[in-house]
Amino acid sequence: MFTLAEVASLNDIQPTYRILKPWWDVFMDYLAVVMLMVAIFAGTMQLTKDQVVCLPVLPSPVNSKAHTPPPGNADVTTNIPKMEAATDQDQHERATSDISFGASAVTPDIPLRATYPHTDSTVPNQEAKKEKKDPTGRKTNLDFQQYVFINQMCYHLALPWYSKYFPYLALIHTIILMVSSNFWFKYPKTCSKVEHFVSILGKCFESPWTTKALSETACEDSEENKQRITGAQTLPKHVSTSSDEGSPSASTPMINKTGFKFSAEKPVVEVPSMTILDKKDGEQAKALFEKVRKFRAHVEDSDLIYKLYVVQTVIKTAKFIFILCYTANFVNAISFEHVCKPKVEHLTGYEVFECTHNMAYMLKKLLISYISIICVYGFICLYTLFWLFRIPLKEYSFEKVREESSFSDIPDVKNDFAFLLHMVDQYDQLYSKRFGVFLSEVSENKLREISLNHEWTFEKLRQHVSRNAQDKQELHLFMLSGVPDAVFDLTDLDVLKLELIPEAKIPAKISQMTNLQELHLCHCPAKVEQTAFSFLRDHLRCLHVKFTDVAEIPAWVYLLKNLRELYLIGNLNSENNKMIGLESLRELRHLKILHVKSNLTKVPSNITDVAPHLTKLVIHNDGTKLLVLNSLKKMMNVAELELQNCELERIPHAIFSLSNLQELDLKSNNIRTIEEIISFQHLKRLTCLKLWHNKIVTIPPSITHVKNLESLYFSNNKLESLPVAVFSLQKLRCLDVSYNNISMIPIEIGLLQNLQHLHITGNKVDILPKQLFKCVKLRTLNLGQNCIASLPDRIGQLSQLTQLELKGNCLDRLPAQLGQCRLLKKSGLVVEDHLFDTLPLEVKEALNQDINVPFANGI
């Protein structure tokens, strides 16, 4: 046997799952328990007390005459008239009274005359009979075993099958309904999702961050109401009203002031409750955001939970209709009295029996109760189906939550995620409201902001401030979740670098950083508030933007009217963006330097917007061939031009139109010949020509026409000799021919009386001409990695020499005349140690003086 508790366990679910049980499911669960109790009660009563009691229907007078008594029982016929004389009342008593199984029962060993005495009996027998009480009721000729046999036969033959099996059918139906109600909690493919959802939902509901976020919403609402009351005098005074020319358009990505409020007296009004968040709670909230994001991506892909719930509801409804249809027909079939014809006359002598079913009235009442409960259950199933198909449950909108809170970015969800939220709403709508906080990116960003400010205090940021090569105070922030508020309290900061900070926001507090002139945004599409933009527009001088796609460049960058230098590093010509996506640079009215490091195939036409005032243009390609350079002709005021790694094969003709060009750098291209160099004679201001890291074999004699050249760079080419024309450039101060195949330095080098820097490292020079030492203004002489066997004593004539490189040659000693180079110190002498040791002691001491001087200064 089983107990009610054991069967009822089929209807049990985990307590945490109850938030997914709407009122109709809970009601149906209780109804199922009641039906279970009815079934078990009926089954218990049937097993313990159910029985049928039968009596034979005695033959009528007509039938008794035709009936032939059995042999040896002649007295039975004699007594039949007496039995026929019984009244109708006696017959009723026979049908309703208990049967006496005493001496009246006929057995094979006892003659009937003992039961029915003959009329001619003796007087003593009559007196004895009078002394005993006469038996009552109709007497039959059946014994006890025959009655038991008949009762069992008639129980199976006379009773309707429903009277016998109703408890078991009710139990089976109830178990099926119970299983159907909670199958979606048990099915493995849905159980895991439901369990995960309930776990996350509970944590979101209890998370301190949810309470803080919702309380912040209330604070913001009260703050907005207060601002509406106070009026327009609380508007920020940082916004420049002198001119509207630099104001961003409606499409400019500015931050809506939902998280911070700015005023003239207090640039930042923060919500006090949001500044207090336990670090552990913050980490748990961050983990919840990540769990919600992954769970949403996993659950929104399918609608299995929704379909399974619909199927189980349809099954319950079909089950209700089936039970109601066949059960209603059997209500009237349950009765107390039954007529039984077991066809065992040859065993009992009787053909028809009257039987009573003692549980009939109880079963009928239980059946009516069961049908009533089933009807209620079915109507609830029909309501459930109506609810399932009345609204699209595979879509869930947080519209109401968005209206009541500041988290207007909470997305709508679909499929199983939406269905689970609809189910939760039937339990308590507060759950989905608090859950929506963890679907909002605004909420997540605020959490990151609070955690960030808690970790990066003013003291910690101050420790990360350093001085760069330009002796400016610099702060570099890398891979943070945002920009800490304390950064904007570093009012003496000159350079701010933000790298890999995708959610960077620049608030109005940046207006306190009056020394800030340089900003770096490396993969950091920063958003700025209106007041912050006004400050940057008026004060920022240098901006570096590194990006992956041109769309990542903030739109406000193109509106910084006082910007002097702009550095753009990223992909401007991707496969998905055939057209260069730079916006108009027309607002950059004071831009002097434009540095573009990308993969351009042509010079952007937008650069012409800054042509009137641009003085330096740098284009660094990644090896992509720069084909179209016509736009360069319009850059009439450019003084410095760099076209590096652009796969140029010749010097572009567009360059010859730049009359103000002073420096040209064509580094790392594929230039083989420079016959066009004669055209540089029209560029009267050209003083520096850098053709290094190319494939140039010879320098044409026409270079002598570029008379104003002061610096000439031909390093890392394939030169085998230096033409005499090079040494006719009297203004030449720097000549770099390092890493070529030059084997000899022409004696005409002595003509370069203004030469200060000569670089011949990495060639095949073996002899230094004495004319070289006539260049008395030489400060730098790099002769390393050649084949020089000896250094002439005339080296002492180079009195202004500060750097001498001799390492990698075939020298066996150094001349003592190095001591005459008063400005040369050991730090500027690049030579092997064993060669340095060959110098006289006084020379070595003179060269080592630069080591002792700083030490003395330190003392």
N, C-alpha and C positions, 0 to 999 in steps of 0.2 A: 504493500500500500504506500501511498504518497500523501504528504501533507499539503495543506493549502499554501503554506509558505514556499514549499518547493516548486509548485506550479506557478505561483505568483512571481517567482524570481525571473520567469521569462519576460515579464513586463518591466523589470527593473533596468535602469540605466545608471551611468555614473552621475553623481549629483551635479557635476559641472556641466553636464549636457542639458540640464533642465532649462538653461537659457535659450535653447533651441526648440523648446516644447511650447507651442502656442496653446491658448486656452482650450481649443477643441481637442488637441491631442491629449492634454491632461484630463479633460472630461471623459474622453473615450477610454483612457487608461483606467479610470475609476469604474466606468461602466463595465469594462472587461473584467475587472476584479469582482464586481457584483455577479456578473454572469458566471464567472468561475465558481463563486460560492454557491450559486444555485445549482450548477452542474454537479459539484462535489457533494452537496447536501442531498440532492436527488439520488445520486449514485450510492451514497452511504445508506440512505433509507431503503433503497431497493435491495442492496446486498444483505441487509440485516432483517428487514421486516416484510419484504414483498412476498406475497403468497396468494394462491387461489384456492378457495374452498368450494367443492362441488358436491351436489346431491343428485341422485338419479331421478329422473322424471318417471313416476310409476305409470304403468299402462292404464288406459281407460277401460271401462266395463266391456266394451265391444272387443277390445284387444285381449282382455283376460279370458273370455270364453274361447277364443281361438287359440289361446296359449295352452300348450300341453305341458302339464307339470312333469317334472323329472321323476323317474322311477324311485319308489320307496318314499316319496313325500306326498302321500295322499292327503294328508291333513292340510296341506297348503291350499288345496282346492276348497276344502271345507271352510277354511277361514277367510277366503277371498270375499264372500258376501259381506262379512263383517268389516273388512277393510274398505270395501266399496261404499259402505254406508257412512263413511266418515263425511263430515260436513265440510263446506268450503273453508270454514275457519281452521279446521284441522289441517287442511292442505297448506294454508298460509303459514301455520305454525311449523309444518314440516320444512317449508322452504327457508324459514328464518331461524329456527332453533338449532342448537347444537345437537349432534347425533350422539346417542348413548351407545357406547361400544361395550355393553355388558352381556348379560345372558341372552339378550334378544338376538344377538348376531348368530347367524346360522353357520354351523361348521359341519363338515362331513361326518363327524362322530356323534353328533347330537341331533336326534330327530326333531322335526318341526313340531311334533305334538308337545314336546316339552315347552315350546314357546307359545303354541296356540292349543290349549287343552280342549279335548273333545267335550261335547255337551253331556255325554253320559259318564263323565268322570265321577269318581267316588266322592262321597261327602267329606271324608277327611282331607282330600286334595283341595276341595273348594274352600274349606275352612283355613287351610294353610295359605292358600292364595289370598284370602281376605286379610289374613294377618300382615302380608307384605303389601307395599305400595305398588300400585299398578304403574307400569312404564308409560311415559308420555311420548307423543310424536308418532309420526308415521314410521313404521318399521319396514326395513329393507332386508334383503338377503345378501348384503355385502359385509365383508369383514374389514379389519383395519388396513391390512396391506392393500386391499383393493381400492380403498379410499385414497391412500397415498399415491397409488399408481394413477388413479383417475385425476387427482389434483395436478400431478406433474404433466400428464398428457394434455390436459385442458389448458395448462399455463402456456404451453407452446402452441396449441392449436387454436384456442378460442381468443386469446388476447391479441389485439393489434400489435404489429411489430414495433410501432412507435412507442407504445406503452412500455415495452421491454427495453428499448435501446435509446430512449430519449436522453437519459443522463449522460451516456457515453457520446452521443452525437453532440450534445451541448458542450461537453468538455472538449471535444476535438475542434469544433467550430471556434470556441473561445481561444484555444491555444493558437489556432491559425490567425485569428484576429490580432492576438498579442504579438505574434512574430511579425505580422505584416506592419504593425504600428511602429516597431523599432528596428526594422530590418536595415534601414539606412544607417543606423548607428553601429550595426554589427558587420555589415559587408566590408571586407578588407579595403577595397579601392576607395570607398567613401569614408570609412571609419578613420583612416589615417588623416585625411583632410579635415574632418570634423574635429578630431582630437587636437590637431595643430591649431585650427581656428579658435577653438574654445580656450586653449592655453594662451594664445597671443591676446585674445580679447580680454581675458581676465587680467593679464599683466598690464594691458593698456588701460583698463578701467581703474586699476589700483595704482598706476604709476604716479608719483608726485609731479612729474612733468605735465601730465594732463591737467591736473588741478591748477598748476601755475600758469599754463598756457591759457586756460579758460578764464582764470582770474585776471590775466593781463588784458584779455578782450574786454572784460568789464571795466578795467581801469582806463583803457583806451576810449571806450564809449563815454565814460564820464569826463575824460579829458577833452574829447571833441565837443561835448555839450558845453563844457566850461569855456572853450574857445569861441563857440558860437555866441555865448552870452557876452564875453568881454569885447568882441568886435575885432575890427581890422587892425587895431594898434599893436597886436601881438605878432603881426607878420614879420618875417626876418628882414633885418636891415642890411644883411650882407649882400643881398642881390643888387647888382649894379643897375641903376635906372638911367644912366647917362645916355646909353645907346642900345638900341635893339638889334644892331647888326650882328652881334655875336651870340645872340640868344638862340638856344637850340630849338629846332622845329618840334612839331608834335610827335614826329616819328623818332626823335632822339631818345636813346635808352636812358632815361633818368629814373631815379628811384622815387616811387610814390611814397609820400611821408606817412606810412602806416605804422612803422616800428618806432620812429623817433620824431620828436617835435622840436622845432627850432624857433627861437625868439631872439630879440636883440639883447635882452638881459642874460638869458641862459641859453647858450647855443644848443645844449642837449638837455632834454627832460626825459629822464629814464624812469621806468616803473620800478619802484623799490623791490617789489616782490620778485621780480625776475633776476635780481642781482644775487639772490640767495638760493643756491642750489647745491646740494651735497654732491661731491665729486662722484661718489658711488652711484647716486641716483642719475647723474648725468650720463655716466657710462652705460647704465642699464637702459636709459632712454635711447641712447644712440644704437644700442644693440636691437632694441625694439623696432626702430625705424628700418633697420636693415632686414629684420625678420619679416616685417609687414611688406616691404618691397618685394622680397623673394616669394613670399606666400601669394601675394597678388599675382605675380607673373606666372606662378604655377597653377593657381586655381582658375584664373580667368580664361585659361585656354580650353576648358571643357565645361559641359553642363551635366555631368553624370549624376551629381547629387540631386539636381532638380528633376531629372528624368526618373530617377529611382523613387523619389518621393511621390511623384505623380503616379507611377506604376503601382506603388503599394497602396495609395489612396483609391485608385481604380479597383484594385483587387478587393479591398475592404468593402467598397460599394457593391461590387458584383456579388460578393459573399453575403452581404445583407439581403440583397434582392433574392438570391437563391434560398437562403434560410427562410425568409418570409413567405415565399411562394409555396414551398412544400410543407412548412410547419402549420400554416393556417388551416390546411385541409384536415389536419389530424386532431384539431382541438375537440371536435365533436365525436371523434372515434374513441376517446377515452371515456369509459363508463364503468359503473360499479357492477352491473349484472351482465352476464354473457351466457349464451346457450352453446353447449359443447356437444359435438357428435364425433366421438373419437373412433368409431367403428371397431369397437372391442367388445361387441355384444357376446361373442363366443367366450370371452373371459369373465365378463361381469354379469351378463344376463340383461343388461340395460343398453338402450341405444342412445338416449338423449340425457344430458345432464344439465342442471342449472348451476352456474358457477358465480361466485362473487370475488371481485378483486379488491383487496383491502386498501391498496395504495392509490386507487383510482382518483378519489377526490383530491388528495395531496398532489399527485402528478399533474392533474388538470390545472390546479392553481399555480403550480410551479411553471407549467408550460405557458400559461397566460402571462405570468410575470416575465418569463424569458422573452416572449414575443414583444411585450411592451418595451423591455430594455433594448431589444434588437431594433425596434422602430426608432427609438431615440438615437441609438448608435448610427443607424442608417441616415437619419436626417442630418446628423452632424457630418457624416461623410459627404453627403450631397453639398452641404455648406462649404466643406473644405475644397471640393472640386470647383465650386463657384468662385472661391477666393483664388484658387490656383490659376484660373483662366480669365478672371475679371480684369486683372492688371498684368502687364508684362513683368513677371518676377525675375526675368533674366537681365533686368536693368535696374540699377539703383542710383538715385540721384541724391546728392547731399545739398540740394538747393536750400533747404531750410537751415541747415547747419551753416552754410556759407552766408546766409543773410543774418544769422544771429551772432556770428563771430567775425573776426578780422581775417580768418583764413579763407579768402575767396578763391584760392587755387585748389581746393580739395576736389579731386577729379571724381567723376561718376564711374561706377564700376559695372561689370556685366557678368553674365553666366553664373557659375556656382558661387562666386564671391558675392554677387548681388543677391542671390537667393538666400544665402546664409544671413546676410544683413536684414533682409525682409523678415526672416524667421525671428531674429533677435528683436526686431521692432515690436513683434507681437508680445514679447516678454517685457521689454523695457526699452524705450527709445533712447534713454540716456546712454546705453551701451554704444550704439552706433555713433552718437554725437561725440563721445569721448574717443571712440576708435578713429573717427575722422581726423582727429588731431595728428595722428601718426601717418596719415596719407598726404598731409600738406607739406609741400617743400618749404613754405614760409615758416611753418612751425619747426621743421628740422633745421632750417638756417638759424632760427632764433636760439635753438638749443645749442647749436655749434658756437654761436656767438657768445653765449653765456659761458660755456665751457672754455672757450678760447680766452675770454677776458679773465677768467679765474686762473688760468695757467700762465698767460703772458702778462705779467704785471709790469708796471713802469720800471721797477728796479731790474727785472730780467731783461727787458728790452734795452735798457741803458748799457748792460754788459755786452750786448751784441753790436753796439755801435762801434765802428772802426773808421780809420782814416784811409782814404784811397790814394792812388798815385798822384792825384791833383791836390792832395792835402785837404780834402773835403770830408766832412763827417758823413758817413754812409751807413745805412741799415739795410741788410739783405734778409728778407723773409721768404722761406722756401717751404712749399708743400704744407701750408696751413689750411684750415677750413675756412678762414676768413682773415680780415685785417683786425687785429686787436685794437680796442679803443684807445689804449694807452699809447699807441704809436703817435697819435696826433697831439700828445702832450710833450713830445720831444721837439720843442719849438726851435732849437738850434740846429736841427738836422738839415743837411744840404742835399743829400741824394737818398732817394727811397727806391729800393728794388723789391718788387713783388713778383715772385716766380711760382708758377703752378698753384695758383690760388683761384680756383674756378668761381668761387662765390665772393669775390672781393667787392666790397662796397666802400665808397669814399664819402663819408658824411661831411656835414658842414664844419665839423671841428678842425678840418684840415686848414681852415683859414687862420688858425693859430700858428701854423708853421710858416712864419714870415720869411725864413731863410731858405725854404725849399724852392729849388730851381730846376732840379733834374729828377725825372720819374722814369722807372723801368717797369714795363708790364710784359713779363715773359709767360706766354700762354695763360694770360690772366685778363679775361674780358671784363674789366672793372666797370661797375656802374657808379655814377656819381649823382648826388643830390643837386638841386638847382643852385643852392648857395655854394656848394663845393665847386661846381662847374664855373661859377662866376669868379671864384678865387683863382682857379687853375688857368682860366682864360687870360687873366690879367697878370699873373705872376710866373707861370711856368715858362722856362726858356728851352729846356732840352727834354725830349721824350723818346724813349726806346720802346718799340712794340715788337714783340716776337710772337708769331702766331703759326698755326697750321694751315688755316684757310683764311682767305681775305675777309670772310664774313665775321671773323672773330675780332676784327679791328673795331673798337668802340666808335660809334658815330660821332661822339663829342670830340674825338681827336681832330676831326677836320674843321673844328670851329675855334681852335685855340689861336686867336688872332695875334697874340704876342709871342708865339713860339718861334725860336730861332733855329733849332736843330731838330730834325725828325729822322729817326732810324727805324726802318721797316725791315723785319727779317721774317720771311715766311713764303708760303706758296701763293703766288699771284697768278699763275697760269696753269691751273690743274686741268685734268681731263674733263671734269664736270663743269669747268668754268673757262670756256675758250676765250671769253673777253675778260680783259683785266678789270677787276672789280673795284679799283680805287675810286673813291668818290671825288668830287670836285675839291681841289685844293685852293680854291679862290679865296677862302676866308683866311688862309695862312699868309697874311700880308707882310709879315716880317720874317718869313722863313729864309734863312741864309744857306743852310746845309741840309741836303736831302741824301740820305744813305739808304739804298735799296739792295737787300741781299735776298735774291729769289731765283726763279727759273724763267726769266723773261725771254721772249722771242722778239720782242720789239720794245722800244722805249715808250712807256705809257704816255699817251697824248695829254693826260691830265697834268703832266709835269709842266706843260707850257703855261698853266695858270699861275705858276710862281716864277716864270722865266724873268720878269723884270727885276726881281730882287734876289734871285738865287745866285750864290757865288761859288758853291761847291756841289757837284753832283757825283755820287759814287754808286756804281751798279756792279754788284758782285753776283755773278751767276754761279749755278752749281754744275756748269759744264754744258748747259743748254746754249745752243748757238743763237747769238743775237743777230737777227737778220735785218730788221728795219730800224734805222737810226735817223730818219729824216727829221724827227722832232728835235734833234740836237741843234739843228740850224737856227732854231728860235731861241736858243739859250745864249743870247748875245753877251750877257753879263757874267757868265760862268768863268771863274778864274782857275778852278781846279776841277779836273775831270778824271775819273777812274772807271775804267771798263775792264774788270778783272774776270778771268775764267769764262769768257764769253765766246770762246772758240772762233775768234777773229783770225782770218788768214792774211789780211792786209790792214793797213791803217785806214780807217773809215774816212771817206772824203768829206763827210759832214763836219768833221772836226776842223777842217781848214777854214771854215766860216766863222769860227769862234775867235773873233779878233781880240778879245780880252783874256784869252786863255794864258795862264802863267805856268801851270803844271799839268802834265799829261802822264797818266799811268795806265799802261796796257799790259799789266802783269798777267802771267799764266794764260796766255792765248796760244794760238797755233800759227803765229806770224813767222814766215820763212824769209821774206824779202821786204826791204823797206826803201824801195826806190822812190816812193812818194815823199820821202823825208825832205826833199827839196821844197815841197809846198809849205813847209813850216817857216820858210823865210818871210811869209806874209804875216806870221804871228809874231809881231814885234815884241810882245811881252812874254813870250814863252822862255822860261828860264830853267825849267826842269823837265827832262824827258826820261821816262822810265819804261824801257822795253825789255825788262828782265823776265826770266822764266818763259822764254819762247824758243824758237828753232832757227834763229837768225845765224846765217853762215858768214856773211860779210857786212861791213859797214860801208855804204857807198861814199865816195869822195864828196858828193853834194852836201854832206853834212856841214861842210865848212861855211855854207850860206846861212846856217842858223847861228848867227854870230852872238846872240844874247844868251846862249845856253850857259848855265852855271853848274848844273848837275846832270850827269849822264850815267844811266844805269843800264848795263848790258850783261849783267851777271846771269848765270845759268842758261847760256845759249850755246852755240856751236862755233864760236869765233876761233879762227886759227891764227889771226894776226890783227894788228891794229893799224889802220891806215894813217898816213901822215896827216891827212885832213883833220883828224881828231885833235891833233896838237896845235892846230891853228885857231882853236877856240880859246882866245886869250882870257875870256871871263870864266873859264871853267875852274871851279873850285872843288868839285867832287867827281871822281871817275871810278866807276865800279865795273870791273870786267872779271869778277871772280867766277870760278867754276866754268871755264871754257877750255880751249885747247891751245892757248897762246904759248908759244915757246920762246919768244923774244920781246923785250921791251925796246921799242925804237929809241934812238938817241935823241929824236926830236922832242922827247918828253921834257927836256930841259926848257922848252919854250913856254911851258905852263907855269909861269911865275906866280900865278894866283892859286895854284893847286894846293888844297889843304887836306884832302882826303883821297887816298889812292888804295884801291882794293884789288889785289891780283891773286888772292887765295885760290888754291885748287886749279892751278894751271901747270905748265911744263917749263917754266922759266928756270934757267940754270945760272945765268949771269946777270948781274945788276949793272947797267951802264953807269959810268961816272956822272953823266949828265943828269941822272935822276937826283943827285944830291945838290943840284942847283935850285931845286924847288924848295927853297929854304922856309917856305910858309907851311910846309907839310906838318900836320898834327897827327894824322892817322896814316900808318903805313902797314898794310896787311899783306905779308908775303908768305904765309903759311901754306903747307902742302904743295911745295914746288920741288925743284931739283937744285936749289942753290947750295953750292959747296962752300962758299966763304962769303962773309959779310965785309965789304970794304971798310977801311978805316975812315973814309969820308962820311960815314954815318954820323960822326960827331958834328958835322956842319948843320944838321937839322936840329937847331936849338929849340924849336917850338914843338918838337915831337912829344906827344903825350901817350900814344899807343903804338906799339910795335909788335907785330905777330910774326914769329919765325918758326913756330912749331911745325914739324913734319917735313923738314928739309934734310940736307946732307951735311950740316955744319958739324965741325968738330971743336970749335971754340967760338967765343964772342970777343970782339975787339974791345980793348980797354977804353976806346974813344966813346963808348956809350955813356961814360961818365960826363961827357960834355953836354949831353942832352939833359939840361937841368930840370926840365919839366917832366921827364920820363921817370916813372916810379915802378916799383916791382909789380903793382897791380895792373899796370898798363903794358907790361912786358910778358908776352905769351911765348914761352920757350920751355924746353925740357929742363928738368932740374939739374942734370949733370952738366949742361951747357952753362947754366947760371953759375955753377960752382967754379967755372974756369975764369970768371972775372976776378980782377984784383979785389982785395979786401976793401979798399977805400971806395971802390965803385959799388960794391955790394952794399956797403953801409949807406952810401948816398941814395941808392935805389930803395933801401928799406926805411927810409925816413918817414914815408907816408904811413908806416905802421905805428911808429912811436908817437907821431903828432896827436892822433885822436886820444891815445892813452894819456898824454900829458894834459890835454884839454880836459879829460875826465877828472884828473886830479885837481 
